[in-house]
Amino acid sequence: MSQIVLPKILDIPPKLLPIIFNLNNYHIFLIDGGRGGAKSQSIARILLWIAEQRKVRVCCGREIQNTISDSVKTLLDDRIDEFNLNFTSKKDCIIHNTTNSSFIFKGLREQGKINIKGIEGVDILWIDEAQAITKPTLDVIIPTIRKNNSILFFTMNRLFRNDPVYVQCIDDKDCMHITINYDENPFCPEVLINEAEKCKAKNISDYLHIWKGLPMDKSKNALFAISKLDEAKKLTPYSDSENNLFSVLSVDIAGSGADMNVAKFIKQVNRTTWQDVFTVDWSEPDTDVTIGKIINLSKTYNPFIISIDGDGVGYAVAVAVKNATDKVVVFRGAGKVKNPRCNAANQRAEGYLDLKDFIDNNFLKITHQKTLTQLEYIKAETKRDGKVYIQSKDEIRKEQGESPDYADALMMGIYAINHYSYMFSSHKNEKDTFVNTDFDPFN
């Protein structure tokens, strides 16, 4: 059997060679891993080689590209010079002088909007640093690259477990996925190997993320550590059935057409531990439907407290439900905090700090996967005023393509447990309804 001899430009790690022999077999190629794995270097070489064989239009994109220096153009220019390839490199594009292949460089999100102008007809789209691609952007670009035999390349060092590109592509049968790290790259420079070993000795968590390509347990602004969310999912608290245990029904009301109404029933399992028992969601925009569902859930599960999102249309819902039962407390995301010492900017931030405390201390069991997924991308920031702010729903929707309705419903339930616990002791002997109290639940 004769041995295939590849051109010098295709001297890439053996683990990545299957890409070359499968270019006609897959629509998507996802290459992830840590620093030193030659991911970007290899894709640059492959694309230059393809562009020499036939005419192709290649777009090299990123989520945000403010200047050409933010792109992979320099990497391509260096390979062109190294191998004396027949390309002309201009300020914002690269053209092959014989095949007329072209490379353009583009930011896919410009001025806050997704911009696909100019990429509809490309043969190949290569997105480097693909861990930064948001879900709304991904939902637009994948169906945009639809020419026959078109190819999408994604190269990335995973940031989170639920990076949109990774989640979208990993189970796609039309995707070839390869993970490669520095210790699988025979061309990795000695200086990088030494850096990796120093990092390994100094901080194993940094080493696993930077050099082995594993998702971070917690980014700079992420509120919840993945490891603690995993513990919340696996938690097996003992059941204390002898005592009168309490419960909360919390409801997040849809704020826009794409949002979901979400109700959660959270029940005390023992003296210190609670469980997210069940989740109900519905998309009907009719507030009368929502009011009816909440009242029916209240009658079915008889919670001690019903915590309802009181922002926007939620306030009218809360008022209507309160006419049927005086168990209602209203959560106002922008409202004044109950505990000023927590340094939260508003009730929403205070509620998420309460939830973080429950999760970090293993006080809460969560089994609902969608809720866990949303909690992974909740971000918090301490601003100049010293207050903690949670990323707004609108900003999350832009990044994730959805509102954190499930996470917010859970947060509101924990907030009620923390700040309206006196309602438990006041009414623990009542089975059907609460008596009138002197507190104002709408404050």
Residue pairs with C-beta under 8 A, 6 or more apart in sequence:
6 20
7 49
8 83
9 45
9 48
9 49
9 79
9 83
9 85
10 17
10 20
10 45
10 46
10 49
11 45
11 187
12 38
12 41
12 42
12 45
12 46
12 187
13 37
13 38
13 42
13 180
13 184
13 185
13 186
13 187
14 186
15 178
15 180
15 184
15 185
16 31
16 38
16 39
16 42
16 178
16 180
18 176
18 178
19 29
19 31
19 42
19 43
19 46
19 176
19 178
20 46
22 176
23 50
23 151
24 149
25 176
26 151
26 174
26 175
26 176
27 150
27 151
27 152
27 174
27 175
28 151
28 152
28 154
28 169
28 172
28 174
28 175
28 176
29 151
29 152
29 153
29 154
29 175
29 176
29 178
30 130
30 154
30 156
30 165
30 166
30 169
30 170
30 175
30 176
30 177
30 178
31 39
31 42
31 43
31 153
31 154
31 155
31 156
31 177
31 178
31 179
31 180
32 39
32 154
32 155
32 156
32 157
32 158
32 166
32 177
32 178
32 179
32 213
33 39
33 157
33 179
33 180
33 181
33 184
33 212
33 213
34 157
34 181
34 182
34 209
34 210
34 211
34 212
34 213
34 214
35 157
35 182
35 192
35 196
35 210
35 211
36 181
36 182
36 185
36 188
36 189
36 192
36 193
36 196
36 211
37 180
37 181
37 182
37 184
37 185
37 188
37 213
38 180
38 185
38 187
38 188
39 155
39 156
39 180
40 72
40 75
40 128
40 155
41 75
43 126
43 128
43 153
43 155
44 72
44 75
44 76
44 79
45 79
47 58
47 76
47 103
47 124
47 126
47 153
48 76
48 79
48 80
48 83
48 85
48 87
50 56
50 101
50 124
51 58
51 87
51 96
51 99
51 101
51 103
52 85
52 86
52 96
52 98
52 99
52 101
53 99
54 99
54 101
55 96
55 99
55 100
55 101
56 99
56 101
56 102
56 123
56 124
57 101
57 102
57 104
57 121
57 122
57 123
57 124
58 101
58 102
58 103
58 104
58 122
58 123
58 124
58 125
58 126
59 103
59 104
59 105
59 106
59 118
59 119
59 122
59 124
59 125
59 126
60 71
60 72
60 73
60 76
60 103
60 104
60 105
60 106
60 126
60 127
60 128
61 105
61 106
61 107
61 108
61 119
61 125
61 126
61 127
61 141
62 70
62 71
62 106
62 107
62 108
62 127
62 128
62 129
62 132
63 107
63 108
63 109
63 129
63 132
63 133
63 134
63 137
64 70
64 107
64 109
64 132
65 71
65 105
65 106
65 107
65 108
66 107
68 91
68 92
68 105
70 107
71 105
72 105
72 126
72 128
73 89
73 94
73 103
73 105
76 89
76 94
76 103
77 89
77 94
79 85
80 87
80 89
80 94
86 96
86 97
86 98
87 94
87 95
87 96
87 97
88 94
88 95
88 97
92 104
92 105
93 102
93 103
93 104
93 105
94 102
94 103
95 101
95 102
95 103
96 102
104 118
104 122
106 115
106 118
106 119
107 115
108 114
108 115
108 116
108 127
108 133
108 137
108 141
109 115
109 134
109 137
112 398
114 136
114 137
114 140
114 141
116 140
116 141
116 144
119 125
119 141
119 144
119 145
120 144
121 147
122 145
122 147
122 150
123 147
123 149
123 150
123 151
124 150
124 151
124 152
124 153
125 141
125 145
125 150
125 151
125 152
125 153
126 152
126 153
126 155
127 133
127 141
127 152
127 153
127 154
127 155
127 165
128 155
128 156
129 155
129 156
130 154
130 155
130 156
130 163
130 165
131 156
131 157
131 158
131 159
131 160
131 163
131 165
131 166
132 159
133 154
133 163
133 164
133 165
134 164
134 398
134 399
134 400
134 401
135 164
135 168
135 399
135 400
135 401
135 402
136 398
136 399
136 400
136 401
138 164
138 165
138 168
139 401
141 152
142 152
142 168
145 151
145 152
154 165
154 169
156 163
156 165
156 166
157 209
157 210
157 213
158 166
158 213
158 214
158 215
159 215
159 216
159 219
160 215
160 216
160 219
160 222
160 226
160 376
160 377
161 215
161 226
161 376
162 373
162 376
162 377
163 215
164 400
164 401
169 175
169 177
170 177
179 213
181 211
181 212
181 213
182 188
182 192
182 193
182 196
182 211
183 193
183 196
196 207
196 211
199 206
199 207
199 210
199 211
200 207
200 211
205 217
208 214
209 215
209 216
215 226
216 222
216 226
217 225
217 226
217 227
218 224
218 225
218 226
221 379
221 380
221 381
221 391
222 376
222 377
222 378
222 379
222 380
223 352
223 356
223 375
223 378
223 379
223 380
223 390
224 356
224 359
224 375
224 376
224 378
225 360
226 376
228 359
228 360
229 359
229 366
229 372
229 375
229 376
231 359
231 362
232 359
232 362
232 364
232 365
232 366
232 372
233 365
233 366
233 367
233 372
235 273
235 362
235 364
235 365
236 365
237 269
237 270
237 273
237 275
237 365
238 269
238 270
239 269
239 270
240 269
240 270
240 271
243 271
244 428
244 429
245 267
245 268
245 269
245 270
246 267
246 268
246 304
246 417
246 424
246 428
247 265
247 266
247 267
247 268
247 301
247 302
247 303
247 304
247 305
248 265
248 266
248 267
248 303
248 304
248 305
248 306
248 307
248 413
248 416
248 417
249 263
249 264
249 265
249 266
249 294
249 297
249 298
249 301
249 303
249 305
249 306
249 307
249 413
250 263
250 264
250 266
250 306
250 307
250 308
250 331
250 409
250 410
250 412
250 413
250 416
251 261
251 262
251 263
251 264
251 290
251 294
251 306
251 307
251 308
251 309
251 317
251 409
251 412
252 261
252 262
252 263
252 309
252 405
252 406
252 408
252 409
252 412
253 261
253 290
253 308
253 309
253 311
253 312
253 313
253 314
253 317
254 260
254 261
254 283
254 285
254 313
254 405
255 311
255 312
255 313
255 314
255 393
255 403
256 397
256 403
257 285
258 397
258 402
258 403
259 403
259 405
260 281
260 282
260 283
260 403
260 405
260 406
261 281
261 282
261 283
261 284
261 290
261 293
261 405
262 279
262 280
262 281
262 405
262 406
262 408
262 409
263 279
263 280
263 281
263 293
263 294
263 297
263 409
264 276
264 277
264 278
264 279
264 280
264 371
264 406
264 409
264 410
264 413
265 277
265 278
265 297
265 301
265 303
266 274
266 275
266 276
266 277
266 410
266 413
266 414
266 417
267 274
267 275
267 277
268 274
269 275
269 365
272 363
273 362
273 363
273 364
273 365
274 358
274 363
274 364
274 365
274 414
274 417
275 364
275 365
276 364
276 365
276 366
276 367
276 368
276 371
276 410
276 413
279 368
279 370
279 371
279 406
279 409
280 293
280 297
281 405
281 406
282 289
282 290
282 293
284 290
287 313
287 316
287 317
287 320
290 317
291 317
291 320
291 321
294 306
294 308
294 317
294 321
295 321
295 324
295 325
298 306
298 321
298 324
298 325
298 327
302 431
302 432
303 327
304 327
304 423
304 424
304 427
304 428
304 434
305 327
305 329
305 416
305 417
305 420
305 423
305 424
306 321
306 325
306 327
306 328
306 329
307 328
307 329
307 330
307 331
307 412
307 413
307 415
307 416
307 420
308 314
308 317
308 318
308 321
308 328
308 329
308 330
308 331
308 412
309 318
309 331
309 333
309 408
309 412
310 318
310 330
310 331
310 332
310 442
311 332
311 333
311 334
314 330
315 330
318 328
318 330
318 442
321 328
322 328
322 441
325 433
325 434
326 433
326 434
326 435
326 436
326 437
327 423
327 433
327 434
328 441
329 416
329 420
329 423
329 441
330 441
330 442
331 347
331 351
331 412
331 415
331 416
332 347
333 346
333 347
333 348
334 346
334 347
334 348
335 346
335 347
336 346
336 347
337 344
337 345
337 346
337 347
337 349
337 350
338 347
338 350
338 418
338 419
339 350
339 419
342 350
342 353
342 388
343 382
343 386
343 387
343 388
344 350
344 353
344 387
344 388
345 383
345 385
345 387
345 388
345 389
346 389
347 415
348 390
348 408
348 411
349 380
349 387
349 388
349 389
349 390
350 415
351 411
351 412
351 414
351 415
352 378
352 380
352 390
352 411
353 380
353 388
354 411
354 414
354 415
354 418
354 419
355 364
355 410
355 411
355 414
355 415
357 363
358 364
358 414
359 366
359 375
364 414
366 372
366 375
366 410
368 406
370 406
371 406
371 407
371 409
371 410
374 400
374 402
374 404
374 405
374 406
374 407
375 407
375 410
377 396
377 399
377 400
377 404
378 390
378 391
378 396
378 404
378 407
379 390
379 391
380 388
380 389
380 390
380 391
381 388
381 389
381 391
382 388
382 389
383 389
393 403
393 404
393 408
396 402
396 403
396 404
397 403
420 441
423 434
423 437
426 434
426 437
427 434
427 435
